[in-house]
Amino acid sequence: MMEKQYCQPNEYKTIDLLAVAAAREVNNGDVVFAGTGLPMLAIMLAQNTIAPKAVCIYEAGTIDGRPIHLPTSVGDARCAYQASVSSGLFDVFNQLQRGEVDLAFLGGAEIDKYGNVNTTAIGGYMPQPKIRLTGSGGNPDINALARRTVFIMVQEKRRFKERVDYITSPGWRIPKWPFGEMVHKKEVYGDMFRGGPTAVITNMAVFRFDEEGVMYLDTVHPGFTVDDVKNNVDFDLNVSRCRGTTEPPTRQELEILYQQIDPEGIFLS
């Protein structure tokens, strides 16, 4: 087996590391629900390296497509190249509802220590949000019904909060109606419980969730320290389980990203 040749920090960009770290979350044979941008880079890289049997579902309606080059969005006709199914949004969300999706890649504006994500409003929703965000889209459906979810986000203290301003997508512990006490997601979802967020990948680090559904620091990206990460989180973060430095991209992974997947520079320009 050829020895891996890892890149030096000055040989790759942040987006390269994010794509590579996300791709490493894909298991061979996974059915992956992916959105536009970094999730596309991640699933295509995984299919070209560690998970050739992974199946990608694009939100606009294609299943198991194998685009030659990176589509510009989930609605790009290139998503349908060699696809097993090319239908529509209703059909692919039906696959999600039936429990066919193993892994989903999502983003968010805010996240708390339990993995609850906000893409709706800053400053609370009622009576009037301070900032109205893009809204839920498919975020809560995908996060609630996939077995595993990986969030890809920017690392800022204002985004990693003790309590998000609004729960768009439920994490591991959520308020139970009508009194609002925080309980495990399984207690609320009952028979519909499938899983939850397993990782959060940022420009600084990779986070995971412990047995109680609480976020902890897993690895720190090259060029950052544990203190850098702690200073950009607004809650008491468990760093005792940190395994060290995130594995950087290999030269082979970068070559695949730039030469095979996105030679046009749609997202890697």
C-alpha positions as CSV (number, residue, x, y, z in Angstrom):
1,M,0.0,0.0,0.0
2,M,1.3,3.4,-1.0
3,E,2.3,5.6,2.0
4,K,0.1,8.7,2.4
5,Q,1.7,11.9,1.5
6,Y,0.2,14.6,3.7
7,C,0.2,18.3,2.7
8,Q,1.9,21.0,4.7
9,P,-0.4,23.8,6.0
10,N,0.7,26.2,3.3
11,E,-0.2,23.8,0.6
12,Y,-4.0,23.7,1.1
13,K,-6.8,26.1,1.9
14,T,-9.4,25.9,4.7
15,I,-12.1,24.8,2.2
16,D,-9.9,21.9,1.2
17,L,-9.5,20.7,4.8
18,L,-13.2,21.0,5.4
19,A,-14.1,19.0,2.3
20,V,-11.5,16.3,3.2
21,A,-12.6,16.1,6.9
22,A,-16.3,15.8,5.8
23,A,-15.5,13.1,3.2
24,R,-13.9,11.0,5.9
25,E,-17.2,10.9,7.7
26,V,-18.7,8.8,4.8
27,N,-18.7,5.0,5.2
28,N,-18.6,2.8,2.2
29,G,-22.2,1.9,1.3
30,D,-23.7,4.9,3.0
31,V,-26.7,6.6,1.5
32,V,-25.8,10.3,1.8
33,F,-28.1,13.3,1.5
34,A,-26.1,16.2,0.3
35,G,-26.8,19.9,-0.4
36,T,-25.0,22.5,-2.6
37,G,-21.4,23.4,-2.0
38,L,-19.1,21.7,0.5
39,P,-21.4,18.6,0.9
40,M,-21.0,18.0,-2.8
41,L,-17.2,18.2,-2.6
42,A,-17.3,15.8,0.4
43,I,-19.5,13.1,-1.1
44,M,-17.7,13.1,-4.5
45,L,-14.3,13.0,-2.8
46,A,-15.5,10.1,-0.6
47,Q,-16.8,8.2,-3.7
48,N,-13.4,8.6,-5.4
49,T,-11.4,7.5,-2.3
50,I,-12.7,5.6,0.7
51,A,-16.4,5.0,-0.1
52,P,-16.8,4.0,-3.8
53,K,-20.1,2.3,-3.0
54,A,-21.7,5.4,-1.3
55,V,-24.9,6.6,-2.8
56,C,-25.6,10.3,-3.0
57,I,-29.1,11.8,-2.9
58,Y,-29.3,15.4,-4.1
59,E,-32.1,17.4,-2.6
60,A,-33.6,18.5,-5.9
61,G,-34.5,15.0,-6.9
62,T,-31.7,12.7,-8.1
63,I,-30.5,9.5,-6.5
64,D,-27.1,7.8,-7.2
65,G,-25.9,10.2,-9.8
66,R,-22.2,10.1,-10.8
67,P,-21.5,13.6,-12.3
68,I,-18.3,13.8,-14.3
69,H,-17.5,17.2,-12.7
70,L,-19.0,19.1,-9.8
71,P,-22.6,20.4,-10.3
72,T,-23.2,24.1,-9.5
73,S,-26.1,23.2,-7.3
74,V,-28.4,20.3,-6.4
75,G,-30.7,21.4,-9.2
76,D,-27.9,21.3,-11.9
77,A,-28.7,18.8,-14.7
78,R,-25.2,17.3,-14.1
79,C,-26.6,15.7,-10.9
80,A,-28.6,13.3,-13.1
81,Y,-25.7,11.9,-15.0
82,Q,-25.8,8.1,-14.6
83,A,-28.4,8.5,-11.8
84,S,-30.5,5.5,-10.8
85,V,-33.5,7.9,-10.2
86,S,-34.2,11.4,-11.5
87,S,-37.5,12.5,-10.1
88,G,-38.1,15.4,-7.7
89,L,-38.0,16.8,-4.2
90,F,-41.1,14.9,-3.0
91,D,-39.5,11.5,-4.0
92,V,-36.1,12.1,-2.3
93,F,-37.7,13.3,0.9
94,N,-39.9,10.2,0.8
95,Q,-36.7,8.2,0.9
96,L,-35.6,10.2,3.9
97,Q,-39.0,9.6,5.6
98,R,-38.7,5.8,5.0
99,G,-35.4,5.7,6.8
100,E,-33.2,5.1,3.8
101,V,-30.7,7.9,4.6
102,D,-27.6,7.0,6.6
103,L,-25.8,10.4,6.6
104,A,-26.7,14.0,5.9
105,F,-24.5,17.0,5.5
106,L,-26.0,20.3,6.7
107,G,-25.0,23.8,7.8
108,G,-26.4,26.3,10.3
109,A,-26.1,29.9,11.7
110,E,-26.0,28.8,15.4
111,I,-25.5,25.5,17.3
112,D,-25.6,24.7,21.0
113,K,-23.8,22.1,23.0
114,Y,-26.6,19.5,22.3
115,G,-26.4,19.9,18.6
116,N,-29.6,22.0,18.2
117,V,-29.2,24.2,15.2
118,N,-30.7,27.6,14.2
119,T,-31.2,28.7,10.6
120,T,-34.4,30.7,11.3
121,A,-33.8,33.9,13.4
122,I,-31.3,35.7,15.6
123,G,-32.7,37.4,18.8
124,G,-35.6,35.1,19.2
125,Y,-38.6,34.6,16.9
126,M,-41.3,36.4,18.9
127,P,-42.5,39.1,18.8
128,Q,-39.9,40.2,16.2
129,P,-36.5,38.6,15.4
130,K,-33.5,40.9,15.3
131,I,-32.3,39.2,12.1
132,R,-34.5,36.9,10.0
133,L,-32.4,34.2,8.5
134,T,-33.0,32.0,5.4
135,G,-35.4,29.7,7.3
136,S,-35.5,25.9,7.7
137,G,-35.6,24.7,4.1
138,G,-35.1,21.0,4.4
139,N,-32.8,21.3,7.5
140,P,-35.1,20.0,10.2
141,D,-36.5,17.2,8.1
142,I,-33.1,16.0,7.0
143,N,-31.6,16.3,10.5
144,A,-34.5,14.6,12.2
145,L,-34.8,11.6,9.8
146,A,-31.2,10.7,8.8
147,R,-29.3,8.3,11.0
148,R,-26.3,10.6,11.3
149,T,-25.9,14.3,10.6
150,V,-22.6,16.2,10.1
151,F,-22.8,20.0,10.3
152,I,-20.3,22.1,8.5
153,M,-20.0,25.6,10.0
154,V,-17.9,28.7,10.6
155,Q,-16.3,28.7,14.1
156,E,-17.3,31.8,16.0
157,K,-18.3,32.4,19.6
158,R,-21.6,34.0,18.6
159,R,-22.5,30.8,16.6
160,F,-21.5,28.2,19.3
161,K,-24.0,29.1,22.0
162,E,-25.1,27.7,25.4
163,R,-28.7,28.0,24.0
164,V,-29.6,28.8,20.4
165,D,-32.0,31.6,19.8
166,Y,-34.4,29.3,17.9
167,I,-34.3,25.6,17.4
168,T,-34.8,24.9,13.7
169,S,-33.3,21.5,13.7
170,P,-33.3,19.3,16.9
171,G,-30.1,18.0,18.4
172,W,-29.6,15.3,21.1
173,R,-31.5,17.1,23.9
174,I,-34.5,19.3,23.1
175,P,-37.3,21.1,25.1
176,K,-40.3,18.9,25.7
177,W,-43.7,20.5,25.2
178,P,-45.5,22.1,27.1
179,F,-43.0,22.9,29.9
180,G,-39.8,23.1,28.0
181,E,-37.5,20.8,30.1
182,M,-34.6,19.5,28.2
183,V,-35.0,15.8,27.5
184,H,-33.3,13.3,25.2
185,K,-34.4,13.4,21.6
186,K,-35.5,9.8,21.8
187,E,-38.1,10.6,24.5
188,V,-39.7,13.1,22.2
189,Y,-39.5,11.2,18.9
190,G,-40.4,7.8,20.1
191,D,-40.7,5.2,17.3
192,M,-39.5,7.9,14.8
193,F,-36.1,8.3,16.5
194,R,-33.3,7.4,14.0
195,G,-30.2,9.2,15.4
196,G,-28.8,12.6,15.5
197,P,-25.8,14.8,14.9
198,T,-22.5,12.9,15.1
199,A,-20.0,15.6,14.2
200,V,-19.5,19.3,13.6
201,I,-16.7,20.4,11.3
202,T,-15.5,24.0,11.4
203,N,-12.6,26.0,10.1
204,M,-10.9,25.4,13.4
205,A,-11.7,21.9,14.6
206,V,-13.9,18.7,14.6
207,F,-16.4,18.2,17.4
208,R,-18.4,15.1,18.3
209,F,-21.1,14.2,20.8
210,D,-20.7,12.0,23.9
211,E,-23.1,9.4,25.3
212,E,-25.2,12.1,26.9
213,G,-25.5,14.0,23.6
214,V,-23.1,16.8,24.7
215,M,-20.6,18.3,22.3
216,Y,-16.9,17.7,22.9
217,L,-13.7,18.6,21.1
218,D,-12.3,15.7,19.0
219,T,-9.5,17.2,16.9
220,V,-8.0,20.7,16.3
221,H,-7.0,21.7,12.8
222,P,-3.4,22.5,12.0
223,G,-2.5,26.0,12.9
224,F,-5.0,26.3,15.8
225,T,-4.8,25.4,19.5
226,V,-7.2,24.1,22.0
227,D,-7.4,27.5,23.5
228,D,-8.2,29.1,20.2
229,V,-11.2,26.7,19.9
230,K,-12.3,27.3,23.6
231,N,-12.2,31.1,23.0
232,N,-14.6,30.7,20.1
233,V,-17.3,28.7,22.0
234,D,-19.8,30.3,24.3
235,F,-20.3,27.3,26.6
236,D,-18.1,25.0,28.8
237,L,-16.5,22.8,26.2
238,N,-15.1,19.4,27.1
239,V,-11.6,19.2,25.7
240,S,-10.3,16.2,27.7
241,R,-11.2,13.8,24.9
242,C,-9.3,15.8,22.2
243,R,-7.3,13.3,20.1
244,G,-4.8,15.9,18.8
245,T,-4.5,17.4,15.4
246,T,-6.9,16.9,12.5
247,E,-5.3,14.7,9.8
248,P,-4.4,17.2,7.0
249,P,-5.4,16.5,3.3
250,T,-3.1,14.1,1.4
251,R,-1.7,15.1,-2.0
252,Q,-3.9,12.5,-3.6
253,E,-7.0,14.0,-2.1
254,L,-6.1,17.5,-3.3
255,E,-5.3,16.2,-6.8
256,I,-8.7,14.5,-6.9
257,L,-10.5,17.6,-5.7
258,Y,-8.9,20.0,-8.1
259,Q,-8.3,17.8,-11.1
260,Q,-11.3,15.5,-11.2
261,I,-14.1,16.9,-9.1
262,D,-13.9,20.7,-9.5
263,P,-11.5,21.5,-12.3
264,E,-13.7,24.5,-13.2
265,G,-13.2,26.1,-9.8
266,I,-16.9,26.3,-9.0
267,F,-16.3,26.1,-5.3
268,L,-12.6,25.7,-5.1
269,S,-11.6,28.8,-7.1
